[in-house]
Amino acid sequence: MANIELRLYRYFVTLCEEKHFARAAERLNISPSTLTHQIQKLEKELDARLLSRKTKMAVQLTETGARFCEVARDVLHHATEAELNVRKAARGEIGSIDIGYLVSASSCGFLPKVMSNFQKEKPGLELNLRIGNSAALIDALAKRELDVAFITPPRQYPPELTGYTVFRQPLALAVPRQHWASRGKGPVNPAALKDELFVVATIESDLGFVRLTDAVAELGKFVPKVSRRALGMSSILTHVAMGNGIAVVPKAMSAFNMPNVIYRDFEGFNKKTFPLVFVHRSSEASPATRAFIEFMARHKLKGEQSKETVG
């Protein structure tokens, strides 16, 4: 049966529905003699009698023919489904996309909103999410373990990658509950932090990326003193909770109710923002990923050059 041409299944099913060679041939846009020849070819390949003639043109199915008609319908259905799925995949309507992201991209609400809106437009696409730090996500993109990512902007993109800013958010201070900066209602003067110990990202995870602590230090005109380096925001906040120092974090991180950690604004916190960039391969071939890239192009921020950022 594997060698039977698909058109023979279609011819036979049409004949089963019409039970008449002339009417079936008309639907198929072929001559009755051609249809007769093709059905005979099908019976020969199956080595089975599928029809019995009532008249020259009218036919009825044999028991074997009736069973084969059910099989033929299934074959045509699956063939149609397969063709439809291929066309959808080629248009980027079905498939999967592996997306890397920073925890702050989720906590600020940007990523959930973007994912929800995209899935409304492309419900057939599966979105697989992977959290990580910027350096690890860039590496995964380069190794093709991810398709796209939401990260902090590198000072220079690897040759095969490109990206642009899609969101900005202000910064905040994370301090232990017993710290003096946890008290009061107004914003903290950055200059008052010059003697504080800061918890910052590790060299490995922060190499080539913006450094949040430097943004506040620049406002306060001091060189920050580093007490600990940690991999990832959750580790940084854990050190803050332990009393090992204070940290500068995206304000969205205040949504994480870390015990013993208080979040405070600082003077000028709107001047220094935390940019989130969307990164992808420049020569992406996957239709599904290209659909997501085209969708994200709508979120590219413009007219931001005059704003001071942490970069």
C-alpha positions as CSV (number, residue, x, y, z in Angstrom):
1,M,0.0,0.0,0.0
2,A,3.0,2.3,0.6
3,N,3.6,2.5,-3.2
4,I,0.1,3.6,-4.1
5,E,0.0,7.1,-5.5
6,L,-2.1,9.5,-3.4
7,R,-4.2,10.5,-6.4
8,L,-5.5,6.9,-6.7
9,Y,-6.9,7.2,-3.1
10,R,-8.6,10.4,-4.2
11,Y,-10.0,8.9,-7.3
12,F,-11.3,5.9,-5.4
13,V,-12.9,7.9,-2.6
14,T,-14.6,10.2,-5.2
15,L,-16.0,7.1,-7.0
16,C,-17.2,5.7,-3.7
17,E,-19.1,8.9,-3.0
18,E,-20.7,9.1,-6.5
19,K,-21.0,5.4,-7.2
20,H,-20.9,6.4,-10.9
21,F,-17.9,6.6,-13.2
22,A,-19.2,9.6,-15.3
23,R,-20.2,11.7,-12.3
24,A,-16.9,10.9,-10.4
25,A,-14.8,11.6,-13.5
26,E,-16.6,15.0,-13.9
27,R,-15.7,15.9,-10.3
28,L,-12.2,14.9,-10.9
29,N,-11.9,16.7,-14.2
30,I,-10.8,13.6,-16.0
31,S,-12.5,11.3,-18.6
32,P,-14.5,8.3,-17.5
33,S,-12.1,6.0,-19.4
34,T,-9.1,7.5,-17.6
35,L,-10.9,6.9,-14.2
36,T,-11.7,3.4,-15.2
37,H,-8.1,2.7,-16.1
38,Q,-6.8,4.2,-12.8
39,I,-9.3,2.2,-10.7
40,Q,-8.2,-1.0,-12.5
41,K,-4.6,0.0,-11.8
42,L,-5.5,0.4,-8.1
43,E,-7.1,-3.0,-8.0
44,K,-4.1,-4.6,-9.7
45,E,-1.7,-3.0,-7.2
46,L,-3.9,-4.2,-4.3
47,D,-4.6,-7.6,-5.9
48,A,-8.2,-7.2,-4.8
49,R,-11.6,-6.6,-6.4
50,L,-13.0,-3.3,-5.0
51,L,-16.0,-2.7,-7.2
52,S,-18.8,-4.6,-9.0
53,R,-20.6,-2.9,-11.9
54,K,-24.4,-2.5,-11.8
55,T,-24.5,-0.9,-15.3
56,K,-21.8,0.4,-17.6
57,M,-21.3,3.5,-15.5
58,A,-22.9,2.7,-12.1
59,V,-21.0,0.7,-9.5
60,Q,-21.3,-0.7,-6.0
61,L,-18.5,-1.5,-3.5
62,T,-17.5,-5.0,-2.7
63,E,-17.0,-5.8,1.0
64,T,-13.3,-5.3,0.4
65,G,-13.9,-2.1,-1.4
66,A,-16.0,-0.7,1.5
67,R,-13.2,-1.4,3.9
68,F,-10.6,0.1,1.6
69,C,-12.7,3.2,1.2
70,E,-12.5,3.9,5.0
71,V,-8.7,3.4,4.8
72,A,-8.5,5.7,1.8
73,R,-10.4,8.4,3.5
74,D,-8.0,8.3,6.5
75,V,-5.0,8.5,4.2
76,L,-6.4,11.6,2.4
77,H,-7.2,13.2,5.7
78,H,-3.7,12.6,7.1
79,A,-2.2,13.8,3.9
80,T,-4.3,17.0,4.0
81,E,-3.3,17.6,7.6
82,A,0.4,17.0,6.9
83,E,0.3,19.5,4.0
84,L,-1.6,22.1,6.2
85,N,1.0,21.7,9.0
86,V,3.9,22.1,6.6
87,R,2.4,25.3,5.2
88,K,1.7,26.6,8.7
89,A,5.3,25.8,9.7
90,A,6.6,27.6,6.6
91,R,4.5,30.7,7.5
92,G,5.8,30.6,11.2
93,E,2.3,29.7,12.5
94,I,3.4,26.4,14.3
95,G,6.6,25.3,15.8
96,S,8.5,26.2,19.0
97,I,10.8,29.1,20.1
98,D,13.4,28.8,22.9
99,I,13.5,32.1,24.7
100,G,16.1,33.2,27.3
101,Y,15.3,35.9,29.8
102,L,16.5,37.7,32.9
103,V,14.4,37.5,36.1
104,S,13.9,41.2,36.0
105,A,12.3,41.0,32.5
106,S,9.6,38.9,34.1
107,S,9.3,40.7,37.4
108,C,8.8,44.1,35.7
109,G,5.8,42.7,33.8
110,F,7.2,43.3,30.4
111,L,7.9,39.7,29.4
112,P,4.6,38.2,30.5
113,K,2.7,40.9,28.6
114,V,4.8,40.4,25.5
115,M,4.4,36.6,25.6
116,S,0.7,36.8,26.1
117,N,0.1,39.2,23.2
118,F,2.3,37.1,20.9
119,Q,0.4,33.9,21.7
120,K,-2.8,35.6,20.9
121,E,-1.5,36.3,17.4
122,K,0.3,33.0,17.0
123,P,-1.5,30.4,19.2
124,G,0.1,27.5,17.3
125,L,3.6,28.4,18.5
126,E,5.1,26.9,21.6
127,L,7.2,29.2,23.7
128,N,9.9,27.5,25.9
129,L,11.4,29.8,28.5
130,R,14.8,29.6,30.1
131,I,16.0,31.9,32.8
132,G,19.7,33.0,33.2
133,N,22.1,35.8,33.5
134,S,23.1,37.9,30.4
135,A,26.5,36.3,29.8
136,A,25.0,32.8,29.9
137,L,22.1,33.7,27.7
138,I,24.4,35.3,25.1
139,D,26.6,32.2,25.1
140,A,23.5,30.0,24.7
141,L,22.4,32.1,21.7
142,A,25.8,31.8,20.1
143,K,25.7,28.0,20.6
144,R,22.1,27.9,19.1
145,E,20.8,26.5,22.4
146,L,18.4,29.5,22.4
147,D,16.6,31.3,19.6
148,V,16.2,34.7,21.2
149,A,16.8,36.4,24.6
150,F,16.0,39.3,26.8
151,I,19.1,40.6,28.4
152,T,21.1,43.6,29.5
153,P,22.9,45.2,26.6
154,P,26.5,44.0,25.9
155,R,29.1,46.6,25.1
156,Q,29.5,44.8,21.8
157,Y,27.3,42.1,20.2
158,P,29.0,38.9,18.9
159,P,29.2,39.0,15.1
160,E,26.3,36.7,14.5
161,L,23.9,38.4,16.9
162,T,22.0,41.7,16.9
163,G,19.7,43.4,19.3
164,Y,17.9,46.6,20.4
165,T,16.3,48.1,23.6
166,V,12.7,47.1,24.2
167,F,12.1,48.3,27.8
168,R,13.6,50.6,30.4
169,Q,13.0,50.7,34.1
170,P,14.4,52.7,37.0
171,L,16.8,51.4,39.6
172,A,16.5,50.9,43.3
173,L,18.7,50.2,46.3
174,A,18.3,46.9,48.1
175,V,19.4,47.2,51.7
176,P,19.2,44.9,54.8
177,R,16.3,45.8,57.1
178,Q,18.6,47.0,59.8
179,H,20.5,49.3,57.5
180,W,20.2,53.1,58.0
181,A,19.0,53.6,54.4
182,S,15.9,51.4,55.2
183,R,14.5,54.2,57.3
184,G,12.9,57.3,56.1
185,K,10.4,58.1,53.3
186,G,12.4,60.2,50.8
187,P,14.9,59.1,48.2
188,V,18.5,58.3,49.4
189,N,21.3,60.7,48.4
190,P,23.8,58.6,46.3
191,A,26.7,60.6,47.8
192,A,25.7,59.2,51.3
193,L,26.6,55.7,50.0
194,K,30.2,56.3,49.3
195,D,31.4,54.3,52.3
196,E,29.0,51.5,51.9
197,L,29.9,48.0,50.8
198,F,28.2,46.8,47.6
199,V,27.2,43.3,46.5
200,V,27.7,43.2,42.7
201,A,27.6,40.6,39.9
202,T,30.5,38.3,39.3
203,I,33.1,39.3,36.8
204,E,32.1,36.3,34.6
205,S,28.5,37.2,34.5
206,D,29.0,40.9,34.3
207,L,31.9,41.0,31.9
208,G,31.1,43.2,28.9
209,F,27.7,44.3,30.4
210,V,26.4,47.4,32.1
211,R,27.1,47.5,35.9
212,L,24.3,48.8,37.9
213,T,26.4,49.8,41.0
214,D,28.5,52.1,38.8
215,A,25.4,54.0,37.8
216,V,24.7,55.1,41.4
217,A,28.4,55.6,42.1
218,E,28.6,58.0,39.2
219,L,25.7,60.0,40.5
220,G,27.3,60.2,44.0
221,K,30.8,60.8,42.6
222,F,32.5,58.0,44.4
223,V,34.2,54.7,43.6
224,P,32.1,51.8,44.9
225,K,33.6,49.4,47.5
226,V,32.7,45.8,46.7
227,S,32.2,43.3,49.5
228,R,30.8,40.3,47.5
229,R,30.3,39.2,44.0
230,A,27.4,36.9,43.2
231,L,26.0,35.1,40.2
232,G,22.5,36.4,39.4
233,M,20.0,38.7,41.1
234,S,18.6,36.2,43.5
235,S,22.1,35.5,44.9
236,I,22.8,39.2,45.1
237,L,19.7,39.8,47.1
238,T,20.5,36.8,49.4
239,H,23.8,38.4,50.3
240,V,21.9,41.7,51.0
241,A,19.5,39.8,53.3
242,M,22.5,38.3,55.1
243,G,23.9,41.7,55.8
244,N,26.9,41.4,53.5
245,G,26.3,44.7,51.8
246,I,23.8,46.7,49.8
247,A,23.0,46.4,46.1
248,V,21.7,48.3,43.1
249,V,19.0,46.4,41.3
250,P,16.3,47.0,38.7
251,K,13.3,48.4,40.6
252,A,11.1,45.5,39.4
253,M,13.2,43.2,41.7
254,S,11.3,44.9,44.6
255,A,8.4,42.6,43.7
256,F,10.5,39.7,45.2
257,N,9.6,39.6,48.8
258,M,13.1,38.6,50.0
259,P,13.0,38.4,53.9
260,N,15.1,41.1,55.6
261,V,15.5,43.2,52.4
262,I,14.1,46.7,52.0
263,Y,14.0,48.6,48.7
264,R,14.6,52.3,48.5
265,D,14.6,54.9,45.7
266,F,17.7,57.2,45.4
267,E,18.0,60.7,44.2
268,G,18.3,60.7,40.4
269,F,17.0,57.1,40.0
270,N,15.1,58.2,36.9
271,K,18.3,59.5,35.3
272,K,19.9,56.1,35.4
273,T,17.7,53.3,33.9
274,F,18.0,49.6,33.5
275,P,17.7,48.8,29.8
276,L,16.3,45.5,28.6
277,V,17.4,44.4,25.1
278,F,15.9,41.8,22.7
279,V,18.7,39.8,21.0
280,H,18.5,37.4,18.1
281,R,20.7,35.9,15.4
282,S,21.1,38.2,12.4
283,S,20.5,35.5,9.8
284,E,17.7,33.6,11.5
285,A,16.2,30.9,9.2
286,S,13.4,29.4,11.4
287,P,10.0,30.8,10.3
288,A,8.7,30.5,13.8
289,T,11.6,32.5,15.3
290,R,11.4,35.0,12.4
291,A,7.7,35.6,13.3
292,F,8.7,36.4,16.9
293,I,11.5,38.7,15.7
294,E,9.0,40.6,13.5
295,F,6.6,40.8,16.4
296,M,9.3,42.2,18.7
297,A,10.3,44.8,16.2
298,R,7.1,46.7,17.2
299,H,8.5,47.1,20.7
300,K,11.8,48.6,19.7
301,L,12.3,51.8,21.7
302,K,13.0,55.0,19.7
303,G,14.0,58.5,20.7
304,E,15.8,57.3,23.8
305,Q,19.3,58.6,22.8
306,S,19.0,61.6,25.0
307,K,18.3,59.6,28.2
308,E,21.1,58.7,30.5
309,T,21.4,54.9,31.0
310,V,23.5,52.6,33.1
311,G,25.5,51.7,30.0
